[in-house]
Amino acid sequence: MKTVIHIGCPKTGTTTLQRHLFRELPQTHYLGHYSRINPKLHKVPHGARDAGELAAEWRQAVAAAPAETTLLLYSQEKLTYYPASLAPEVADAIHKIVGDAEVLITIRRQPAICVSNYFNFTARGYPHDFDTFMKEGLATLETSATMATHRSEESIWGLWLYDDLFRAWEERFGTVHVLPLEAWKQQPDQARAALAAALGRDVDDIVLPSAHARSRASNTPWRRHLPRPLEQFLKRLPLPEWAHAKMSKGLDIELTPEQLQTIEATYGPGNRWLAERTGWDLKALGYPGWPTE
């Protein structure tokens, strides 16, 4: 039985994959987020739960697989809720629990993902403007090793060093697959083929979701004024186009040339390395690393 661990990253279509693809795959025992069986493996390596307890929880989840299962698929983006400097430790801890497996990493262009995360933080009460968000976030790349988690605006920036993330998980698991979010629309045939190869399924089994699981309206500040259960329900509720447009108004930011240059210098070298290693044409997909002459 093939085992695949999908670790995110956040804001790269993970929820859409979990809710509309992973749960629908034939002969697949799906575990993780949006599954009735969700081992909390993301609690490692900080001792939030004993490793032995997590290992027992994993064995119990695997044992529940139907007899016809040929793919064991675990998806939990919280496995990347750590600074990049801790990725090797997280990968090592997961390998000790799960054993041999292949890894799937979903990525997104850094300029787009930083804007998306900014609005996600403002929806939770972050009080500063985007310029401050960028300056404070990028300044932490040198100090992220001291941070326990990236669930704050100051420590997520190291997560988007995709080459570091790739290396850390490849060293422990050997095989790491990469899927850029942008390929869903721009290179759908290649995206389907990449997912099929990663999951060991036929290409015909891979139906790319036509819409994202969460609308951009889920990033609006009204979220923080609602009780948590109601907020969670509303942000997953499909919206008509007019409501989506109205609630999404103002959720666009145009990065300045200086900000784009900073992102280019920070993430460009890693993107070029990843493109060579994986075969994805990240230049064509708009990733930093190939500045316009």
Buried (B, 14 or more C-beta within 10 A) or exposed (E): EBBBBBBBBBBBBBBBBBBBBBBEBEBBBBBBBBBEBBBBBBBBBEEEBEBEEBBEBBEEBBEEBEEEBBBBBBBBBBBBBBBBBBBBBBBBBBBBBBEEBBBBBBBBBBBBBBBBBBBBBBBEEBEBEBEEBBEBBBEBBEEBEEBEEBBBBBBBBBBBBBBBBBBBBBBBBEEBBBBBBBBBEBBEEBBBEBBBEBBBBEEEBBEBBEEBBBBBBBBBEEBEEEEEEEBEEBBEEEBEEEEBEEBBEEBEBEBEEEBBBBBBEBBBBBBBBBBEBBEBBBEEBEBBBBEEE
